[in-house]
Amino acid sequence: MLIQVDTRQKKNHHNEKDKWFSEHNIKTISSKLLVGDYAIPSKMDIAIDTKASIQELIGDICGKSHERFRNELIRAQESNIKLIILTEDDGGYCDRKKTIYNNPVTCIKDLFSWKNPRLFIFQGGKQKYPKATRGQTLAKCLITLQEKYGCEFMFTKKADSGAEIVRLLKGSD
């Protein structure tokens, strides 16, 4: 299998995926994609856009990168490309006392009970980020974007990301 990787992917940030591809005889070529980070060169009607964390996803949906991200969704829709946004999440503790734990997010529904770790950062006895995006808000935004732009939001554990990219792209064959 040959996968095209977008040239704008940050170098040395995807070592685990690159290693998985290599170990499973997945060849990659680097060139600019219209949308997303991964695609099959002979079948460009599906692309995978990866997010390293839910925090990165929040930045694209609810933060300063919203306009750029929305424009990518529009480009995909206008080009008849199914864009899958694959976010890596392994779960983990939200607070320093290790009393509040997020299970790994596996689907949008899980975000309704997800707690943003930024809400548990305090400075001088006050919440440092009281307006941090809550899981329920993010979930509602993702559902709206799926309906409006025809994209799909999926989640995977970091160690499974390479395999999940291949599975999703193979499903388009």
C-alpha positions as CSV (number, residue, x, y, z in Angstrom):
1,M,0.0,0.0,0.0
2,L,1.2,3.5,-0.8
3,I,0.1,6.5,1.3
4,Q,0.6,10.1,0.4
5,V,1.6,12.2,3.4
6,D,1.1,16.0,3.3
7,T,4.3,18.0,3.3
8,R,3.0,20.3,6.0
9,Q,3.1,17.5,8.6
10,K,5.5,18.5,11.3
11,K,8.8,16.5,11.1
12,N,9.6,14.2,14.0
13,H,6.0,14.6,15.5
14,H,4.7,11.4,13.9
15,N,7.5,8.9,14.7
16,E,5.1,6.3,16.1
17,K,2.9,6.3,13.0
18,D,6.0,6.3,10.7
19,K,7.4,3.3,12.6
20,W,4.1,1.4,12.3
21,F,3.9,2.1,8.6
22,S,7.5,0.9,8.1
23,E,6.9,-2.3,10.2
24,H,3.8,-3.1,8.2
25,N,5.3,-2.5,4.7
26,I,3.3,0.7,4.1
27,K,5.2,3.0,1.7
28,T,4.8,6.7,2.1
29,I,5.5,9.6,-0.3
30,S,5.5,13.2,0.8
31,S,3.6,15.8,-1.3
32,K,1.1,18.5,-0.7
33,L,-2.5,17.4,-0.3
34,L,-5.5,19.6,-1.0
35,V,-7.0,18.6,2.4
36,G,-5.9,16.4,5.3
37,D,-2.6,14.7,6.2
38,Y,-3.0,11.2,4.6
39,A,-4.5,9.9,1.4
40,I,-4.1,7.2,-1.2
41,P,-2.6,8.8,-4.3
42,S,-4.8,6.7,-6.7
43,K,-8.0,7.4,-4.8
44,M,-8.2,11.0,-3.6
45,D,-11.9,11.1,-2.6
46,I,-11.0,10.4,1.0
47,A,-8.4,12.0,3.3
48,I,-7.5,11.7,6.9
49,D,-6.6,14.8,9.0
50,T,-4.9,13.8,12.2
51,K,-5.0,15.7,15.5
52,A,-2.4,14.8,18.2
53,S,-4.9,15.5,21.1
54,I,-8.3,16.7,22.0
55,Q,-6.7,20.0,22.9
56,E,-5.4,20.4,19.3
57,L,-8.9,19.6,18.1
58,I,-10.4,22.3,20.4
59,G,-7.9,24.8,19.0
60,D,-9.1,24.1,15.5
61,I,-12.8,24.1,16.4
62,C,-13.1,26.7,19.1
63,G,-9.9,28.6,19.0
64,K,-7.8,30.8,16.8
65,S,-7.4,28.2,14.1
66,H,-11.2,27.9,13.5
67,E,-11.3,29.9,10.2
68,R,-8.4,27.9,8.7
69,F,-10.0,24.6,9.8
70,R,-13.5,25.6,8.5
71,N,-11.9,26.6,5.2
72,E,-10.4,23.1,4.9
73,L,-13.8,21.5,5.6
74,I,-15.3,23.7,2.8
75,R,-12.5,22.8,0.4
76,A,-13.0,19.1,1.1
77,Q,-16.8,19.4,0.6
78,E,-16.5,21.4,-2.6
79,S,-14.0,18.9,-4.0
80,N,-16.1,15.9,-3.0
81,I,-13.5,14.6,-0.6
82,K,-14.7,12.7,2.5
83,L,-12.5,14.3,5.2
84,I,-12.1,12.2,8.4
85,I,-10.6,14.0,11.3
86,L,-8.8,11.4,13.5
87,T,-7.9,12.6,17.0
88,E,-5.5,10.7,19.2
89,D,-6.5,10.3,22.8
90,D,-5.2,8.0,25.5
91,G,-7.3,9.4,28.4
92,G,-5.6,10.3,31.6
93,Y,-5.9,12.2,34.8
94,C,-7.2,15.8,34.7
95,D,-5.9,17.0,38.1
96,R,-2.7,17.0,40.0
97,K,-4.2,15.0,42.9
98,K,-5.1,12.3,40.4
99,T,-8.7,12.0,41.4
100,I,-10.4,13.0,38.2
101,Y,-9.8,10.6,35.2
102,N,-10.9,10.8,31.6
103,N,-11.3,7.4,29.9
104,P,-9.9,7.4,26.3
105,V,-12.4,9.0,24.0
106,T,-13.6,6.6,21.3
107,C,-16.4,8.6,19.7
108,I,-18.2,11.9,19.9
109,K,-20.6,10.6,22.5
110,D,-17.7,10.1,24.9
111,L,-17.0,13.9,24.8
112,F,-20.3,14.6,26.6
113,S,-18.6,13.3,29.8
114,W,-15.0,14.4,29.0
115,K,-13.5,16.9,31.4
116,N,-11.0,19.4,30.0
117,P,-7.8,19.2,32.1
118,R,-7.3,22.9,31.6
119,L,-10.3,23.4,34.0
120,F,-8.3,21.9,36.8
121,I,-5.3,24.2,36.5
122,F,-5.2,26.7,39.4
123,Q,-3.0,29.7,39.9
124,G,-3.1,31.7,43.1
125,G,-6.1,29.8,44.3
126,K,-8.1,30.7,41.1
127,Q,-9.0,28.7,38.1
128,K,-6.4,29.7,35.4
129,Y,-8.7,28.8,32.4
130,P,-12.3,29.1,33.6
131,K,-13.5,29.5,30.0
132,A,-11.8,26.3,28.7
133,T,-14.0,24.4,26.3
134,R,-16.0,21.7,28.0
135,G,-16.5,18.3,26.4
136,Q,-20.2,18.8,25.9
137,T,-19.6,22.0,24.0
138,L,-17.0,20.4,21.8
139,A,-19.3,17.4,21.1
140,K,-22.1,19.6,20.0
141,C,-19.7,21.6,17.7
142,L,-18.5,18.3,16.1
143,I,-22.0,17.1,15.4
144,T,-22.9,20.4,13.8
145,L,-19.7,20.3,11.6
146,Q,-20.4,16.7,10.5
147,E,-23.9,17.7,9.5
148,K,-22.9,20.9,7.7
149,Y,-19.8,19.8,5.9
150,G,-20.1,16.0,5.6
151,C,-16.8,15.3,7.4
152,E,-16.5,12.7,10.1
153,F,-14.8,12.9,13.5
154,M,-13.2,9.7,14.9
155,F,-10.9,8.9,17.8
156,T,-8.1,6.4,18.4
157,K,-5.4,5.7,20.9
158,K,-2.0,7.1,19.9
159,A,-0.4,3.6,19.5
160,D,-3.3,2.6,17.2
161,S,-3.1,5.7,15.0
162,G,-1.1,4.2,12.1
163,A,-3.3,1.1,11.9
164,E,-6.4,3.2,12.0
165,I,-5.2,5.5,9.2
166,V,-4.6,2.4,7.0
167,R,-7.9,0.8,8.0
168,L,-9.8,4.0,7.1
169,L,-8.0,4.5,3.8
170,K,-8.3,0.8,2.8
171,G,-12.0,1.1,3.5
172,S,-12.2,3.6,0.6
173,D,-10.8,1.1,-1.9
